[in-house]
């Protein structure tokens, strides 16, 4: 069993308040969850209205599937016109990492 973790640091476009930020981030989270069947949440930059740190997690039987899903999530978010992807970091945790 493998767990894949992806963090996406985003700069949001024309956003001037935390309320407007929610209007941009919530649809992204919902679509990533629906499209890729992963766990996803805003995990950082909570008090900044033009930045968001999104965390994505996936569990699979093999590492290749985890990487494939996380790469697809990253591409989908990066292609959105309303956000700028500043950085993306992937981490893979396998059974051998627990010992």
C-alpha positions as CSV (number, residue, x, y, z in Angstrom):
1,X,0.0,0.0,0.0
2,X,1.3,3.5,-0.9
3,X,0.1,6.9,0.1
4,X,0.8,9.8,-2.3
5,X,0.8,13.3,-0.9
6,X,0.8,16.5,-3.1
7,X,1.0,20.1,-1.9
8,X,0.2,22.9,-4.3
9,X,1.1,26.5,-3.5
10,X,-1.2,28.8,-5.4
11,X,-1.5,32.5,-6.1
12,X,-5.1,33.5,-6.7
13,X,-6.1,35.9,-9.4
14,X,-8.4,38.8,-8.9
15,X,-9.3,38.2,-5.2
16,X,-9.7,41.0,-2.7
17,X,-11.1,39.3,0.4
18,X,-11.2,35.9,2.2
19,X,-14.9,35.6,1.1
20,X,-13.8,35.9,-2.5
21,X,-11.0,33.4,-1.9
22,X,-13.5,30.8,-0.7
23,X,-15.4,31.4,-3.9
24,X,-12.3,30.4,-5.9
25,X,-10.9,27.7,-3.7
26,X,-14.0,25.7,-2.8
27,X,-14.9,24.8,-6.5
28,X,-11.3,23.7,-7.1
29,X,-11.4,21.4,-4.0
30,X,-14.7,20.0,-5.0
31,X,-13.7,19.3,-8.6
32,X,-10.4,17.7,-7.7
33,X,-12.2,15.5,-5.2
34,X,-14.9,14.5,-7.7
35,X,-12.6,14.1,-10.8
36,X,-9.7,12.2,-9.2
37,X,-11.3,10.5,-6.2
38,X,-8.8,11.8,-3.7
39,X,-8.8,13.6,-0.3
40,X,-8.2,17.3,-0.7
41,X,-8.2,20.3,1.6
42,X,-6.9,23.8,2.0
43,X,-4.0,23.3,4.4
44,X,-2.1,26.6,4.5
45,X,-2.1,30.3,3.8
46,X,-5.6,30.4,5.5
47,X,-5.4,34.1,6.5
48,X,-4.0,35.3,3.1
49,X,-6.6,36.2,0.6
50,X,-4.4,35.8,-2.5
51,X,-2.6,32.6,-1.6
52,X,-3.7,29.1,-0.9
53,X,-1.9,25.9,0.0
54,X,-3.8,22.8,-1.1
55,X,-3.0,19.3,0.1
56,X,-4.0,16.2,-1.9
57,X,-3.8,12.6,-0.7
58,X,-4.3,9.3,-2.5
59,X,-3.9,5.7,-1.4
60,X,-3.3,2.9,-3.9
61,X,-1.8,-0.6,-4.1
62,X,1.1,0.6,-6.2
63,X,3.4,3.6,-6.4
64,X,2.9,4.2,-10.1
65,X,-0.9,4.7,-9.7
66,X,-0.3,7.2,-6.8
67,X,2.2,9.2,-9.0
68,X,-0.2,9.1,-12.0
69,X,-3.1,10.5,-10.0
70,X,-1.1,13.2,-8.3
71,X,0.5,14.3,-11.6
72,X,-3.0,14.5,-13.1
73,X,-4.3,16.6,-10.2
74,X,-1.3,18.9,-10.5
75,X,-1.8,19.4,-14.3
76,X,-5.5,20.1,-13.9
77,X,-4.9,22.8,-11.2
78,X,-2.0,24.3,-13.2
79,X,-4.2,24.6,-16.3
80,X,-6.8,26.7,-14.5
81,X,-6.8,30.4,-15.6
82,X,-7.9,31.8,-12.3
83,X,-4.8,30.6,-10.3
84,X,-1.0,30.5,-10.7
85,X,0.8,27.4,-9.5
86,X,3.8,28.7,-7.6
87,X,5.1,25.3,-6.5
88,X,4.1,21.6,-6.3
89,X,5.7,18.9,-4.1
90,X,5.0,15.2,-4.2
91,X,5.8,12.7,-1.6
92,X,5.3,8.9,-1.6
93,X,5.0,6.9,1.5
94,X,5.2,3.1,1.2
95,X,4.9,0.2,3.6
96,X,8.7,0.0,4.0
97,X,8.8,3.6,5.3
98,X,6.9,2.5,8.5
99,X,9.6,0.3,9.8
